[in-house]
Amino acid sequence: MNINTEDKEQYTVVGFEGEVDLSCSPEARQSILSVLEGNKNLLVDLAQVSYIDSSGVASLVEGYQSAKKQSLKFGLVGVSDAAMSVLKLARLDQVFPIYNSTEDYEKENS
């Protein structure tokens, strides 16, 4: 798994590439939480995720809960078909704010 971070004016995008599984979910979790510790709104880009397991999903849930506690915005962007099928199975597509693009996020949150 590769992780890319891009700071924008109002938020940070953390993008994951490849498989988000038990072996790398601690790194994914830390990437998410470190942005939130910096008091920044967060978008997690899942467009390049080919596989995500329950540990990866748990990292997303923890980030979402942490953001809510801090009154920060948290969302998913560009969710790949592989990731979306797992989110739908867990019904988390009904929980997470999901955007097609960062532009869509900016339109809704400006």
Secondary structure, DSSP 8 states (H G I E B T S, - for coil): -EEEEEE-SSEEEEEEEEEE-TTTHHHHHHHHHHHHHTT-EEEEEEEEEEEE-HHHHHHHHHHHHHHHHTT--EEEES--HHHHHHHHHTTGGGTS-EESSHHHHHHHT-
